[in-house]
Amino acid sequence: MKIKREYGFGFLFIILSVFSISLNAQRVIYSELNKNENNRTGFEIIGRYQNNFLIYKNHNDNSYISVYDNDMKLTENIELNFVPKKTIETDFITYPSHSYMFFQNNIKGIVSIQMVKLDITGHPMTSPIELDTTKVSGSSKDKIYSVLVSENKQNIMLIKVNTRDEKRYLVKTLLYNASMELQNATTFILPMKDRNDFLTDFALDNEGNLVFGRGTRAGNTDNISKYSLITKAATSSILMSTELPLDNVALDAVKLKVDNYNNRYLFTGFYYKSKRGGNIEGVSNAIFDKNTNAWIVRNLMPLDDELREDARGESSFKTAFNDYFLKEVFTLKDGSFMIVAEASYQTSRGGYNPYNRWGGMYGTPMDFYGYGYGRYNPYLYGPYSNAFNSSTRYNADNIIVISFDSTGKMLFSNVLRKTQYEDEGNNTISYTTVNTGNALCFVYNEADRRDLLLSYQSIDGAGKVTRPPTFKNLERNYKFYPRFGKQVSSTVVIIPAVYKNNLVFGKVDFVN
């Protein structure tokens, strides 16, 4: 099955209480079984409008939007005949009264990105509007454009990066307002001076400014020995670069988060004590203030022995954090923030397994017009693909949550314990996050003899972990894929599942 996961969910984690929180989950409501939709059906969960849920699907090159009511009963399938067959990529941006659908396709070596406006029922309000085209060689199925949206959804950007010349990336950006009116178009050269240079996340702040990072790997290692913040103002084609001093340490990876409430850019990631690497020592935080145009926070926070012992699982004390990957960052209005990391790794059961920590995913140009940055996800294979060989086992274990104040000093840390593995891919392992406003809930599969039962744990604003009973009304033989779920309201998450090889969806409602 081809699945696209939207990382981040647009709900601000606002601490309403620092006392213990009791969350009770309502029963899971399953969608009706459609025998024409199976585990090869591509989909994207669009969102909730009134009491309906819209889910885009692509099956046998036919695109349509399925409309489900509040009881997850299918009320309509809206055919999207304007979407070409062999579509490369789809993206959706939702607003209260409408949504935008973006789709890319390759016709005779010309990749185009088009946009259609949809109403709250999922029906098209406009004909497809072509936004840009790119000539490529052959019938490549690689994604060319990325769609960025600011947190307030008032700015939308299309960006493409031509990496053919590995020393001079050619970047094009198209900036639109919330009405999809073009505000600015720029093309610029991005020098990549070192052969080990790479790009990190691209993000768009609420003023329409583009921000990303450029790093340099140390020799043939995965460790970052040099890192710079790069910004481009909304109406300018000039790039501003500011180096982040690393003080004789190396970074494992850097996660970028825009703090729109405080006009800051947050960079955080694990670090090593030596530029040659070794074992992960702690968390490095850096905050760039837009008002003063300077770094106002740069610190290294070693992870203490108590957390190391609690988080290590089957690892040794010294290597306790070496399997952890930073997955999510949440910012709060007061400038404090919270990071979430998960222990994810592969084990070989008798076969040759050549993968290192990042397995070649990080820092390698993906394609002719691709980004040269890694995805903060250690899984090497896409949804529903088989593993590298039958002897590879995918594992996803404990989750650590660490909270920092506005100066990057640690407030608390805690571990949510779980053990997961899968031998034929990586779809049933890992988790999805539900932000209820006063707690973060982590939804995942838990092994129960030969079955997988949907479970969750929550952590509140004081760092207290609660592990409620298993969800009510769980049916046997439904295999959920939590990491492809999407939160569609303050308490509701939609999670895909497979029942006897057929695609279904489960609706879970969290209530305080």
Solvent accessible surface area in square Angstrom, and as a share of the most:
residue,aa,sasa,rsa
1,M,5,0.02
2,K,120,0.51
3,I,13,0.07
4,K,59,0.25
5,R,54,0.20
6,E,50,0.22
7,Y,121,0.46
8,G,49,0.47
9,F,38,0.16
10,G,79,0.76
11,F,68,0.28
12,L,36,0.18
13,F,1,0.01
14,I,74,0.38
15,I,51,0.26
16,L,125,0.62
17,S,38,0.24
18,V,86,0.49
19,F,156,0.65
20,S,73,0.47
21,I,24,0.12
22,S,80,0.52
23,L,3,0.02
24,N,95,0.49
25,A,13,0.10
26,Q,85,0.38
27,R,142,0.52
28,V,0,0.00
29,I,53,0.27
30,Y,35,0.13
31,S,7,0.04
32,E,92,0.41
33,L,75,0.37
34,N,38,0.20
35,K,166,0.70
36,N,114,0.58
37,E,4,0.02
38,N,43,0.22
39,N,40,0.20
40,R,170,0.62
41,T,0,0.00
42,G,8,0.07
43,F,8,0.03
44,E,4,0.02
45,I,7,0.04
46,I,1,0.01
47,G,8,0.08
48,R,73,0.27
49,Y,14,0.05
50,Q,140,0.62
51,N,92,0.47
52,N,47,0.24
53,F,2,0.01
54,L,0,0.00
55,I,0,0.00
56,Y,9,0.03
57,K,2,0.01
58,N,35,0.18
59,H,30,0.14
60,N,119,0.61
61,D,42,0.22
62,N,76,0.39
63,S,6,0.04
64,Y,21,0.08
65,I,0,0.00
66,S,0,0.00
67,V,8,0.04
68,Y,8,0.03
69,D,38,0.20
70,N,59,0.30
71,D,81,0.42
72,M,0,0.00
73,K,112,0.47
74,L,62,0.31
75,T,83,0.48
76,E,71,0.32
77,N,59,0.30
78,I,11,0.05
79,E,99,0.44
80,L,2,0.01
81,N,134,0.69
82,F,53,0.22
83,V,11,0.06
84,P,33,0.21
85,K,128,0.54
86,K,131,0.56
87,T,19,0.11
88,I,16,0.08
89,E,25,0.11
90,T,15,0.09
91,D,22,0.11
92,F,13,0.05
93,I,10,0.05
94,T,32,0.19
95,Y,24,0.09
96,P,129,0.81
97,S,75,0.49
98,H,27,0.12
99,S,0,0.00
100,Y,6,0.02
101,M,0,0.00
102,F,1,0.00
103,F,1,0.00
104,Q,2,0.01
105,N,3,0.01
106,N,31,0.16
107,I,103,0.52
108,K,199,0.84
109,G,8,0.08
110,I,71,0.36
111,V,1,0.01
112,S,9,0.06
113,I,0,0.00
114,Q,32,0.14
115,M,9,0.04
116,V,0,0.00
117,K,54,0.23
118,L,1,0.00
119,D,40,0.21
120,I,48,0.24
121,T,62,0.36
122,G,0,0.00
123,H,64,0.29
124,P,56,0.35
125,M,102,0.46
126,T,53,0.31
127,S,83,0.54
128,P,49,0.31
129,I,81,0.41
130,E,106,0.48
131,L,30,0.15
132,D,19,0.10
133,T,58,0.34
134,T,7,0.04
135,K,159,0.67
136,V,16,0.09
137,S,94,0.61
138,G,52,0.50
139,S,95,0.61
140,S,36,0.23
141,K,153,0.65
142,D,65,0.34
143,K,78,0.33
144,I,9,0.04
145,Y,2,0.01
146,S,10,0.06
147,V,28,0.16
148,L,25,0.13
149,V,58,0.33
150,S,2,0.01
151,E,87,0.39
152,N,64,0.33
153,K,67,0.28
154,Q,92,0.41
155,N,21,0.11
156,I,0,0.00
157,M,1,0.00
158,L,2,0.01
159,I,1,0.00
160,K,24,0.10
161,V,0,0.00
162,N,22,0.11
163,T,12,0.07
164,R,174,0.63
165,D,68,0.35
166,E,117,0.53
167,K,134,0.57
168,R,132,0.48
169,Y,7,0.03
170,L,73,0.36
171,V,1,0.00
172,K,54,0.23
173,T,1,0.01
174,L,12,0.06
175,L,6,0.03
176,Y,12,0.05
177,N,38,0.20
178,A,23,0.18
179,S,75,0.48
180,M,22,0.10
181,E,98,0.44
182,L,98,0.49
183,Q,94,0.42
184,N,30,0.16
185,A,56,0.43
186,T,11,0.06
187,T,79,0.46
188,F,17,0.07
189,I,65,0.33
190,L,2,0.01
191,P,58,0.37
192,M,3,0.01
193,K,175,0.74
194,D,62,0.32
195,R,188,0.69
196,N,32,0.16
197,D,20,0.11
198,F,2,0.01
199,L,0,0.00
200,T,1,0.01
201,D,27,0.14
202,F,17,0.07
203,A,21,0.16
204,L,9,0.04
205,D,1,0.00
206,N,45,0.23
207,E,108,0.48
208,G,0,0.00
209,N,23,0.12
210,L,0,0.00
211,V,0,0.00
212,F,0,0.00
213,G,0,0.00
214,R,44,0.16
215,G,1,0.01
216,T,21,0.12
217,R,19,0.07
218,A,24,0.18
219,G,44,0.43
220,N,144,0.74
221,T,60,0.35
222,D,42,0.22
223,N,12,0.06
224,I,0,0.00
225,S,28,0.18
226,K,103,0.44
227,Y,0,0.00
228,S,11,0.07
229,L,2,0.01
230,I,1,0.01
231,T,26,0.15
232,K,1,0.01
233,A,50,0.39
234,A,15,0.12
235,T,113,0.66
236,S,31,0.20
237,S,59,0.38
238,I,120,0.61
239,L,43,0.22
240,M,117,0.52
241,S,67,0.44
242,T,42,0.24
243,E,90,0.40
244,L,8,0.04
245,P,63,0.39
246,L,19,0.09
247,D,89,0.46
248,N,121,0.62
249,V,13,0.07
250,A,0,0.00
251,L,5,0.03
252,D,4,0.02
253,A,6,0.05
254,V,3,0.02
255,K,31,0.13
256,L,13,0.06
257,K,65,0.28
258,V,19,0.11
259,D,4,0.02
260,N,28,0.14
261,Y,96,0.37
262,N,46,0.24
263,N,56,0.29
264,R,23,0.08
265,Y,5,0.02
266,L,4,0.02
267,F,3,0.01
268,T,2,0.01
269,G,3,0.03
270,F,4,0.02
271,Y,7,0.03
272,Y,14,0.05
273,K,138,0.58
274,S,38,0.24
275,K,86,0.36
276,R,215,0.78
277,G,11,0.10
278,G,61,0.59
279,N,59,0.30
280,I,1,0.01
281,E,46,0.21
282,G,0,0.00
283,V,1,0.00
284,S,15,0.09
285,N,1,0.01
286,A,3,0.02
287,I,1,0.01
288,F,8,0.03
289,D,15,0.08
290,K,50,0.21
291,N,112,0.58
292,T,89,0.52
293,N,101,0.52
294,A,42,0.32
295,W,44,0.15
296,I,84,0.43
297,V,16,0.09
298,R,108,0.39
299,N,35,0.18
300,L,67,0.33
301,M,40,0.18
302,P,82,0.52
303,L,6,0.03
304,D,81,0.42
305,D,93,0.48
306,E,140,0.63
307,L,9,0.05
308,R,20,0.07
309,E,92,0.41
310,D,44,0.23
311,A,2,0.02
312,R,82,0.30
313,G,45,0.43
314,E,171,0.77
315,S,24,0.15
316,S,60,0.38
317,F,79,0.33
318,K,148,0.63
319,T,45,0.26
320,A,1,0.01
321,F,0,0.00
322,N,40,0.20
323,D,46,0.24
324,Y,2,0.01
325,F,5,0.02
326,L,10,0.05
327,K,24,0.10
328,E,26,0.12
329,V,9,0.05
330,F,18,0.08
331,T,9,0.05
332,L,21,0.10
333,K,116,0.49
334,D,103,0.53
335,G,4,0.03
336,S,9,0.06
337,F,2,0.01
338,M,4,0.02
339,I,3,0.01
340,V,0,0.00
341,A,0,0.00
342,E,0,0.00
343,A,8,0.06
344,S,3,0.02
345,Y,62,0.23
346,Q,44,0.19
347,T,55,0.32
348,S,48,0.31
349,R,116,0.42
350,G,88,0.84
351,G,29,0.28
352,Y,164,0.62
353,N,38,0.20
354,P,66,0.41
355,Y,64,0.24
356,N,92,0.47
357,R,56,0.20
358,W,6,0.02
359,G,19,0.18
360,G,50,0.48
361,M,44,0.20
362,Y,13,0.05
363,G,22,0.21
364,T,72,0.42
365,P,65,0.41
366,M,117,0.52
367,D,28,0.14
368,F,67,0.28
369,Y,28,0.10
370,G,4,0.04
371,Y,19,0.07
372,G,1,0.01
373,Y,43,0.16
374,G,2,0.02
375,R,113,0.41
376,Y,17,0.06
377,N,8,0.04
378,P,10,0.06
379,Y,15,0.06
380,L,35,0.17
381,Y,54,0.21
382,G,40,0.38
383,P,33,0.21
384,Y,34,0.13
385,S,40,0.26
386,N,122,0.63
387,A,16,0.13
388,F,76,0.32
389,N,48,0.24
390,S,103,0.66
391,S,17,0.11
392,T,1,0.01
393,R,59,0.22
394,Y,1,0.00
395,N,14,0.07
396,A,0,0.00
397,D,22,0.12
398,N,11,0.05
399,I,1,0.00
400,I,1,0.01
401,V,0,0.00
402,I,1,0.00
403,S,8,0.05
404,F,0,0.00
405,D,40,0.20
406,S,38,0.24
407,T,67,0.39
408,G,0,0.00
409,K,125,0.53
410,M,53,0.24
411,L,104,0.52
412,F,39,0.16
413,S,36,0.23
414,N,43,0.22
415,V,11,0.06
416,L,1,0.01
417,R,119,0.44
418,K,13,0.06
419,T,105,0.61
420,Q,11,0.05
421,Y,118,0.45
422,E,30,0.13
423,D,42,0.22
424,E,137,0.61
425,G,1,0.01
426,N,1,0.01
427,N,7,0.03
428,T,8,0.04
429,I,2,0.01
430,S,3,0.02
431,Y,11,0.04
432,T,2,0.01
433,T,4,0.02
434,V,0,0.00
435,N,2,0.01
436,T,13,0.08
437,G,18,0.18
438,N,18,0.09
439,A,1,0.00
440,L,0,0.00
441,C,0,0.00
442,F,0,0.00
443,V,0,0.00
444,Y,3,0.01
445,N,3,0.02
446,E,60,0.27
447,A,68,0.52
448,D,52,0.27
449,R,236,0.86
450,R,243,0.89
451,D,46,0.24
452,L,61,0.30
453,L,38,0.19
454,L,1,0.00
455,S,8,0.05
456,Y,5,0.02
457,Q,6,0.03
458,S,4,0.02
459,I,1,0.00
460,D,4,0.02
461,G,15,0.14
462,A,53,0.41
463,G,7,0.07
464,K,102,0.43
465,V,42,0.24
466,T,39,0.22
467,R,121,0.44
468,P,24,0.15
469,P,118,0.74
470,T,59,0.35
471,F,11,0.04
472,K,131,0.55
473,N,64,0.33
474,L,41,0.21
475,E,87,0.39
476,R,132,0.48
477,N,100,0.51
478,Y,41,0.16
479,K,94,0.40
480,F,4,0.02
481,Y,14,0.05
482,P,0,0.00
483,R,22,0.08
484,F,11,0.04
485,G,1,0.01
486,K,39,0.17
487,Q,7,0.03
488,V,19,0.11
489,S,25,0.16
490,S,64,0.41
491,T,35,0.20
492,V,2,0.01
493,V,0,0.00
494,I,0,0.00
495,I,0,0.00
496,P,0,0.00
497,A,0,0.00
498,V,15,0.09
499,Y,44,0.17
500,K,141,0.60
501,N,83,0.43
502,N,20,0.10
503,L,3,0.01
504,V,1,0.01
505,F,1,0.00
506,G,0,0.00
507,K,12,0.05
508,V,0,0.00
509,D,26,0.14
510,F,0,0.00
511,V,55,0.31
512,N,111,0.57
